[in-house]
């Protein structure tokens, strides 16, 4: 098994990685993930360097807090009429969220030359399901827990 852990990140990664700019609206990210059947997008700057990552986990938290916020607004609306405009402002504000508002930052990344063992240790340390892979600071792929497991099993 030790030789399997010596495989490199760029040997097991997927090059089909979704990236978005930091000004991308959250609604577009949600649609992109749904359309591409993906679990995350990497947020990159104008130079293609990763600045954050938005995963399904980030969106679940957003949905949960949004639901709680909506319940609170509805409760206030039913109690006092003057809360109506405040509620409308809050709904508009939440719809205008940009990906930079919810992305996990800074982006933890695996270097393309890291071994599978190093990638696994990084994933374990931060409890990540996927890691962007970088070469010279730019995103070149993404590696998932499943790809790491396959590499350990000798299937990569």
C-alpha positions as protocol buffer text, in pm:
chain_id: "A"
residue {
  index: 1
  type: UNK
  ca { x: 0 y: 0 z: 0 }
}
residue {
  index: 2
  type: UNK
  ca { x: 282 y: 257 z: 60 }
}
residue {
  index: 3
  type: UNK
  ca { x: 355 y: 273 z: -315 }
}
residue {
  index: 4
  type: UNK
  ca { x: -13 y: 355 z: -377 }
}
residue {
  index: 5
  type: UNK
  ca { x: 15 y: 650 z: -139 }
}
residue {
  index: 6
  type: UNK
  ca { x: 306 y: 781 z: -345 }
}
residue {
  index: 7
  type: UNK
  ca { x: 86 y: 855 z: -648 }
}
residue {
  index: 8
  type: UNK
  ca { x: 59 y: 1227 z: -713 }
}
residue {
  index: 9
  type: UNK
  ca { x: -247 y: 1449 z: -691 }
}
residue {
  index: 10
  type: UNK
  ca { x: -222 y: 1536 z: -1060 }
}
residue {
  index: 11
  type: UNK
  ca { x: -236 y: 1165 z: -1143 }
}
residue {
  index: 12
  type: UNK
  ca { x: -568 y: 1107 z: -968 }
}
residue {
  index: 13
  type: UNK
  ca { x: -743 y: 1444 z: -999 }
}
residue {
  index: 14
  type: UNK
  ca { x: -1027 y: 1535 z: -1229 }
}
residue {
  index: 15
  type: UNK
  ca { x: -952 y: 1821 z: -1465 }
}
residue {
  index: 16
  type: UNK
  ca { x: -1323 y: 1892 z: -1497 }
}
residue {
  index: 17
  type: UNK
  ca { x: -1335 y: 2154 z: -1220 }
}
residue {
  index: 18
  type: UNK
  ca { x: -1599 y: 2425 z: -1199 }
}
residue {
  index: 19
  type: UNK
  ca { x: -1474 y: 2777 z: -1129 }
}
residue {
  index: 20
  type: UNK
  ca { x: -1653 y: 3106 z: -1077 }
}
residue {
  index: 21
  type: UNK
  ca { x: -1551 y: 3463 z: -1005 }
}
residue {
  index: 22
  type: UNK
  ca { x: -1606 y: 3617 z: -662 }
}
residue {
  index: 23
  type: UNK
  ca { x: -1882 y: 3842 z: -796 }
}
residue {
  index: 24
  type: UNK
  ca { x: -2096 y: 3550 z: -919 }
}
residue {
  index: 25
  type: UNK
  ca { x: -2443 y: 3554 z: -761 }
}
residue {
  index: 26
  type: UNK
  ca { x: -2520 y: 3259 z: -532 }
}
residue {
  index: 27
  type: UNK
  ca { x: -2828 y: 3182 z: -739 }
}
residue {
  index: 28
  type: UNK
  ca { x: -2603 y: 3118 z: -1042 }
}
residue {
  index: 29
  type: UNK
  ca { x: -2376 y: 2891 z: -837 }
}
residue {
  index: 30
  type: UNK
  ca { x: -2674 y: 2688 z: -718 }
}
residue {
  index: 31
  type: UNK
  ca { x: -2796 y: 2649 z: -1077 }
}
residue {
  index: 32
  type: UNK
  ca { x: -2445 y: 2558 z: -1201 }
}
residue {
  index: 33
  type: UNK
  ca { x: -2407 y: 2287 z: -937 }
}
residue {
  index: 34
  type: UNK
  ca { x: -2749 y: 2147 z: -1022 }
}
residue {
  index: 35
  type: UNK
  ca { x: -2688 y: 2157 z: -1398 }
}
residue {
  index: 36
  type: UNK
  ca { x: -2343 y: 1997 z: -1374 }
}
residue {
  index: 37
  type: UNK
  ca { x: -2436 y: 1751 z: -1097 }
}
residue {
  index: 38
  type: UNK
  ca { x: -2135 y: 1878 z: -903 }
}
residue {
  index: 39
  type: UNK
  ca { x: -2070 y: 1917 z: -532 }
}
residue {
  index: 40
  type: UNK
  ca { x: -1856 y: 2231 z: -533 }
}
residue {
  index: 41
  type: UNK
  ca { x: -1718 y: 2525 z: -726 }
}
residue {
  index: 42
  type: UNK
  ca { x: -1382 y: 2689 z: -679 }
}
residue {
  index: 43
  type: UNK
  ca { x: -1385 y: 3068 z: -651 }
}
residue {
  index: 44
  type: UNK
  ca { x: -1096 y: 3218 z: -845 }
}
residue {
  index: 45
  type: UNK
  ca { x: -959 y: 3568 z: -894 }
}
residue {
  index: 46
  type: UNK
  ca { x: -885 y: 3728 z: -1231 }
}
residue {
  index: 47
  type: UNK
  ca { x: -548 y: 3547 z: -1244 }
}
residue {
  index: 48
  type: UNK
  ca { x: -711 y: 3205 z: -1201 }
}
residue {
  index: 49
  type: UNK
  ca { x: -582 y: 3165 z: -847 }
}
residue {
  index: 50
  type: UNK
  ca { x: -822 y: 3010 z: -595 }
}
residue {
  index: 51
  type: UNK
  ca { x: -960 y: 3238 z: -325 }
}
residue {
  index: 52
  type: UNK
  ca { x: -1230 y: 3013 z: -183 }
}
residue {
  index: 53
  type: UNK
  ca { x: -1459 y: 2721 z: -239 }
}
residue {
  index: 54
  type: UNK
  ca { x: -1837 y: 2684 z: -222 }
}
residue {
  index: 55
  type: UNK
  ca { x: -1959 y: 2335 z: -146 }
}
residue {
  index: 56
  type: UNK
  ca { x: -2298 y: 2179 z: -98 }
}
residue {
  index: 57
  type: UNK
  ca { x: -2233 y: 2213 z: 275 }
}
residue {
  index: 58
  type: UNK
  ca { x: -2209 y: 2593 z: 242 }
}
residue {
  index: 59
  type: UNK
  ca { x: -2537 y: 2602 z: 53 }
}
residue {
  index: 60
  type: UNK
  ca { x: -2712 y: 2380 z: 307 }
}
residue {
  index: 61
  type: UNK
  ca { x: -2610 y: 2619 z: 585 }
}
residue {
  index: 62
  type: UNK
  ca { x: -2735 y: 2911 z: 376 }
}
residue {
  index: 63
  type: UNK
  ca { x: -3068 y: 2738 z: 316 }
}
residue {
  index: 64
  type: UNK
  ca { x: -3103 y: 2661 z: 686 }
}
residue {
  index: 65
  type: UNK
  ca { x: -3028 y: 3016 z: 799 }
}
residue {
  index: 66
  type: UNK
  ca { x: -3247 y: 3155 z: 521 }
}
residue {
  index: 67
  type: UNK
  ca { x: -3536 y: 2939 z: 636 }
}
residue {
  index: 68
  type: UNK
  ca { x: -3492 y: 3055 z: 997 }
}
residue {
  index: 69
  type: UNK
  ca { x: -3469 y: 3418 z: 883 }
}
residue {
  index: 70
  type: UNK
  ca { x: -3782 y: 3381 z: 670 }
}
residue {
  index: 71
  type: UNK
  ca { x: -3973 y: 3226 z: 961 }
}
residue {
  index: 72
  type: UNK
  ca { x: -3870 y: 3519 z: 1183 }
}
residue {
  index: 73
  type: UNK
  ca { x: -3976 y: 3773 z: 921 }
}
residue {
  index: 74
  type: UNK
  ca { x: -4313 y: 3605 z: 871 }
}
residue {
  index: 75
  type: UNK
  ca { x: -4371 y: 3603 z: 1244 }
}
residue {
  index: 76
  type: UNK
  ca { x: -4297 y: 3978 z: 1265 }
}
residue {
  index: 77
  type: UNK
  ca { x: -4514 y: 4047 z: 960 }
}
residue {
  index: 78
  type: UNK
  ca { x: -4808 y: 3881 z: 1126 }
}
residue {
  index: 79
  type: UNK
  ca { x: -4756 y: 4084 z: 1443 }
}
residue {
  index: 80
  type: UNK
  ca { x: -4685 y: 4431 z: 1307 }
}
residue {
  index: 81
  type: UNK
  ca { x: -4752 y: 4584 z: 968 }
}
residue {
  index: 82
  type: UNK
  ca { x: -4446 y: 4816 z: 967 }
}
residue {
  index: 83
  type: UNK
  ca { x: -4217 y: 4510 z: 939 }
}
residue {
  index: 84
  type: UNK
  ca { x: -4340 y: 4448 z: 584 }
}
residue {
  index: 85
  type: UNK
  ca { x: -4086 y: 4681 z: 422 }
}
residue {
  index: 86
  type: UNK
  ca { x: -3804 y: 4545 z: 638 }
}
residue {
  index: 87
  type: UNK
  ca { x: -3897 y: 4193 z: 532 }
}
residue {
  index: 88
  type: UNK
  ca { x: -3898 y: 4288 z: 164 }
}
residue {
  index: 89
  type: UNK
  ca { x: -3554 y: 4450 z: 199 }
}
residue {
  index: 90
  type: UNK
  ca { x: -3418 y: 4135 z: 367 }
}
residue {
  index: 91
  type: UNK
  ca { x: -3558 y: 3909 z: 94 }
}
residue {
  index: 92
  type: UNK
  ca { x: -3403 y: 4130 z: -176 }
}
residue {
  index: 93
  type: UNK
  ca { x: -3071 y: 4135 z: 11 }
}
residue {
  index: 94
  type: UNK
  ca { x: -3055 y: 3755 z: 45 }
}
residue {
  index: 95
  type: UNK
  ca { x: -3135 y: 3710 z: -325 }
}
residue {
  index: 96
  type: UNK
  ca { x: -2844 y: 3942 z: -412 }
}
residue {
  index: 97
  type: UNK
  ca { x: -2581 y: 3744 z: -217 }
}
residue {
  index: 98
  type: UNK
  ca { x: -2261 y: 3692 z: -405 }
}
residue {
  index: 99
  type: UNK
  ca { x: -2047 y: 3382 z: -388 }
}
residue {
  index: 100
  type: UNK
  ca { x: -1782 y: 3579 z: -194 }
}
residue {
  index: 101
  type: UNK
  ca { x: -2037 y: 3616 z: 88 }
}
residue {
  index: 102
  type: UNK
  ca { x: -2063 y: 3241 z: 149 }
}
residue {
  index: 103
  type: UNK
  ca { x: -1740 y: 3088 z: 18 }
}
residue {
  index: 104
  type: UNK
  ca { x: -1512 y: 2904 z: 257 }
}
residue {
  index: 105
  type: UNK
  ca { x: -1191 y: 3105 z: 258 }
}
residue {
  index: 106
  type: UNK
  ca { x: -904 y: 3087 z: 220 }
}
residue {
  index: 107
  type: UNK
  ca { x: -914 y: 2804 z: -30 }
}
residue {
  index: 108
  type: UNK
  ca { x: -725 y: 2504 z: 104 }
}
residue {
  index: 109
  type: UNK
  ca { x: -560 y: 2343 z: -195 }
}
residue {
  index: 110
  type: UNK
  ca { x: -347 y: 2043 z: -280 }
}
residue {
  index: 111
  type: UNK
  ca { x: -37 y: 2105 z: -486 }
}
residue {
  index: 112
  type: UNK
  ca { x: -27 y: 1895 z: -804 }
}
residue {
  index: 113
  type: UNK
  ca { x: 295 y: 1728 z: -683 }
}
residue {
  index: 114
  type: UNK
  ca { x: 152 y: 1619 z: -344 }
}
residue {
  index: 115
  type: UNK
  ca { x: 127 y: 1247 z: -285 }
}
residue {
  index: 116
  type: UNK
  ca { x: -204 y: 1072 z: -225 }
}
residue {
  index: 117
  type: UNK
  ca { x: -100 y: 1032 z: 138 }
}
residue {
  index: 118
  type: UNK
  ca { x: -40 y: 1406 z: 173 }
}
residue {
  index: 119
  type: UNK
  ca { x: -373 y: 1485 z: 5 }
}
residue {
  index: 120
  type: UNK
  ca { x: -551 y: 1241 z: 236 }
}
residue {
  index: 121
  type: UNK
  ca { x: -388 y: 1401 z: 541 }
}
residue {
  index: 122
  type: UNK
  ca { x: -495 y: 1748 z: 425 }
}
residue {
  index: 123
  type: UNK
  ca { x: -852 y: 1633 z: 363 }
}
residue {
  index: 124
  type: UNK
  ca { x: -862 y: 1472 z: 705 }
}
residue {
  index: 125
  type: UNK
  ca { x: -715 y: 1777 z: 879 }
}
residue {
  index: 126
  type: UNK
  ca { x: -978 y: 2013 z: 739 }
}
residue {
  index: 127
  type: UNK
  ca { x: -1260 y: 1756 z: 701 }
}
residue {
  index: 128
  type: UNK
  ca { x: -1295 y: 1832 z: 329 }
}
residue {
  index: 129
  type: UNK
  ca { x: -1460 y: 1607 z: 74 }
}
residue {
  index: 130
  type: UNK
  ca { x: -1277 y: 1767 z: -217 }
}
residue {
  index: 131
  type: UNK
  ca { x: -971 y: 1983 z: -269 }
}
residue {
  index: 132
  type: UNK
  ca { x: -877 y: 2205 z: -560 }
}
residue {
  index: 133
  type: UNK
  ca { x: -543 y: 2104 z: -710 }
}
residue {
  index: 134
  type: UNK
  ca { x: -305 y: 2384 z: -805 }
}
residue {
  index: 135
  type: UNK
  ca { x: 11 y: 2412 z: -1009 }
}
residue {
  index: 136
  type: UNK
  ca { x: 203 y: 2739 z: -992 }
}
residue {
  index: 137
  type: UNK
  ca { x: -84 y: 2880 z: -785 }
}
residue {
  index: 138
  type: UNK
  ca { x: -351 y: 2821 z: -1050 }
}
residue {
  index: 139
  type: UNK
  ca { x: -633 y: 2567 z: -1041 }
}
residue {
  index: 140
  type: UNK
  ca { x: -563 y: 2267 z: -1265 }
}
residue {
  index: 141
  type: UNK
  ca { x: -806 y: 2015 z: -1120 }
}
residue {
  index: 142
  type: UNK
  ca { x: -994 y: 1885 z: -821 }
}
residue {
  index: 143
  type: UNK
  ca { x: -948 y: 1571 z: -614 }
}
residue {
  index: 144
  type: UNK
  ca { x: -1223 y: 1404 z: -414 }
}
residue {
  index: 145
  type: UNK
  ca { x: -1221 y: 1157 z: -126 }
}
residue {
  index: 146
  type: UNK
  ca { x: -1348 y: 894 z: -369 }
}
residue {
  index: 147
  type: UNK
  ca { x: -1046 y: 944 z: -597 }
}
residue {
  index: 148
  type: UNK
  ca { x: -812 y: 916 z: -297 }
}
residue {
  index: 149
  type: UNK
  ca { x: -978 y: 591 z: -189 }
}
residue {
  index: 150
  type: UNK
  ca { x: -954 y: 452 z: -542 }
}
residue {
  index: 151
  type: UNK
  ca { x: -584 y: 543 z: -554 }
}
residue {
  index: 152
  type: UNK
  ca { x: -523 y: 365 z: -224 }
}
residue {
  index: 153
  type: UNK
  ca { x: -707 y: 61 z: -360 }
}
residue {
  index: 154
  type: UNK
  ca { x: -487 y: 70 z: -669 }
}
residue {
  index: 155
  type: UNK
  ca { x: -765 y: 165 z: -910 }
}
residue {
  index: 156
  type: UNK
  ca { x: -626 y: 505 z: -1011 }
}
